Amino acid sequence: MATITPSSLNTIYVFQPAEDDAQQWLERIDRHGRLFCWTEEDKLDVAKCRLGPDAQAWDAASAAHVTTWGEYKKAFLQRFGLRPEDLYGKLATCRQSSNETVRQYGRVVVRFSRPPGRGPRDQQIAADTGVVTGNVTPAHACPDRTRAAARP
């Protein structure tokens, strides 16, 4: 019985390594997985379906052998994740370039400093789909797969 629907799949934006935070993207899949009652296998399928071209190339070359969601997250973060010490370095050396507007520079700083799940894509997807992107409380989680299948 499939639990991934087109509308639930589309709540996960396509991951672009140059633009997106890997940790936030994985956390989003976990949050939405609880909301939509995805299994660990479903989460792995969703992640692989929502990769941009650069991430797809990595997946095909390096992650094809990974078979569990936990292993995939670990490998994904090793490849695309930003370590805290790297983040500090990026913020410490962040400088506005001569051809960059103040607004563009501000977006770079905000991107590095925003908490997980609070990016502009999260807000836009929530507006487009009506899906709340905050943490899902246990009251919203499906107790079993039968209830998930009964949803419209």
C-alpha distance (Angstrom), angle and dihedral (degrees) to the residues before:
residue distance angle dihedral
M1 . . .
A2 3.81 . .
T3 3.77 118.0 .
I4 3.80 97.6 178.9
T5 3.79 112.2 91.1
P6 3.80 126.9 -177.6
S7 3.81 90.4 -110.0
S8 3.81 92.8 50.7
L9 3.81 92.2 44.7
N10 3.80 91.2 52.1
T11 3.81 91.6 58.5
I12 3.81 86.1 74.5
Y13 3.78 111.6 74.0
V14 3.80 121.3 -140.1
F15 3.80 108.8 -91.3
Q16 3.81 113.7 -121.0
P17 3.84 109.8 -174.8
A18 3.81 94.2 -151.5
E19 3.81 92.6 53.1
D20 3.79 109.6 26.6
D21 3.78 137.8 68.6
A22 3.81 109.2 -120.3
Q23 3.81 95.2 -152.0
Q24 3.80 92.7 51.3
W25 3.78 91.7 47.5
L26 3.82 92.7 52.5
E27 3.81 91.3 45.3
R28 3.79 88.8 52.3
I29 3.81 90.5 54.6
D30 3.81 90.0 49.9
R31 3.84 92.6 48.4
H32 3.77 93.6 46.8
G33 3.79 89.9 43.5
R34 3.79 89.1 60.5
L35 3.80 91.1 46.3
F36 3.82 94.3 48.6
C37 3.83 95.5 34.7
W38 3.80 94.9 -118.3
T39 3.78 118.2 174.4
E40 3.81 121.0 -131.0
E41 3.81 87.5 -99.3
D42 3.81 90.2 51.6
K43 3.81 90.6 52.6
L44 3.79 90.3 52.1
D45 3.81 90.6 50.3
V46 3.81 91.8 47.9
A47 3.80 92.0 50.1
K48 3.79 92.7 50.5
C49 3.82 90.8 48.2
R50 3.80 93.8 51.3
L51 3.81 101.4 53.6
G52 3.78 123.7 119.1
P53 3.83 119.6 -131.8
D54 3.83 96.9 -86.4
A55 3.79 92.7 48.1
Q56 3.82 90.6 44.9
A57 3.80 89.2 56.6
W58 3.81 90.2 52.7
D59 3.80 90.9 46.4
A60 3.80 93.2 51.4
A61 3.80 93.7 46.3
S62 3.79 103.3 36.2
A63 3.78 113.0 13.2
A64 3.80 102.4 43.4
H65 3.82 90.1 100.6
V66 3.83 93.8 52.4
T67 3.79 110.1 104.0
T68 3.82 106.3 172.5
W69 3.78 132.1 63.8
G70 3.81 92.2 -126.3
E71 3.81 92.9 52.2
Y72 3.80 90.7 46.0
K73 3.81 93.4 52.2
K74 3.79 90.9 49.7
A75 3.82 93.2 49.2
F76 3.82 91.4 43.2
L77 3.80 92.8 53.0
Q78 3.79 91.9 46.0
R79 3.80 88.3 56.5
F80 3.81 103.6 34.4
G81 3.80 106.5 13.9
L82 3.78 124.9 109.6
R83 3.78 113.4 -133.6
P84 3.85 116.1 -138.1
E85 3.80 91.7 -114.6
D86 3.80 89.6 52.5
L87 3.79 90.6 49.7
Y88 3.79 91.3 53.8
G89 3.78 89.5 49.7
K90 3.80 91.9 50.4
L91 3.78 92.5 49.2
A92 3.81 92.6 44.7
T93 3.80 92.7 52.3
C94 3.80 97.8 35.9
R95 3.80 107.7 128.6
Q96 3.76 131.6 170.9
S97 3.79 111.1 -111.2
S98 3.78 120.8 -133.8
N99 3.81 93.2 -110.6
E100 3.82 94.8 44.9
T101 3.80 122.4 96.2
V102 3.78 121.1 -132.4
R103 3.80 88.7 -110.1
Q104 3.84 92.3 53.2
Y105 3.80 91.0 47.6
G106 3.79 90.7 48.1
R107 3.80 90.2 54.5
V108 3.80 90.3 55.0
V109 3.80 92.1 52.0
V110 3.80 92.4 45.3
R111 3.80 91.1 49.2
F112 3.79 91.1 57.2
S113 3.78 94.7 44.4
R114 3.82 105.8 40.5
P115 3.79 119.6 107.6
P116 3.82 119.2 -112.0
G117 3.78 116.0 -77.1
R118 3.79 95.1 18.2
G119 3.77 101.9 96.8
P120 3.80 126.9 121.3
R121 3.80 91.9 -103.3
D122 3.81 90.1 57.8
Q123 3.81 91.0 52.7
Q124 3.81 93.3 45.9
I125 3.80 93.9 48.2
A126 3.81 90.4 48.3
A127 3.81 89.8 52.0
D128 3.81 92.6 46.3
T129 3.79 97.9 44.8
G130 3.78 105.8 23.4
V131 3.80 88.9 -125.2
V132 3.79 113.8 139.3
T133 3.79 109.4 -132.6
G134 3.79 99.1 -159.1
N135 3.79 124.1 102.2
V136 3.78 113.5 -56.3
T137 3.77 112.7 -126.7
P138 3.81 120.9 -139.5
A139 3.82 88.9 -106.3
H140 3.82 88.4 66.6
A141 3.78 95.3 48.2
C142 3.78 119.3 99.6
P143 3.78 113.1 -114.2
D144 3.79 92.2 -148.2
R145 3.78 142.6 0.1
T146 3.83 92.6 -103.7
R147 3.79 91.3 66.4
A148 3.82 90.3 48.5
A149 3.79 91.1 53.4
A150 3.81 91.6 50.7
R151 3.80 93.3 60.2
P152 3.82 117.4 103.5
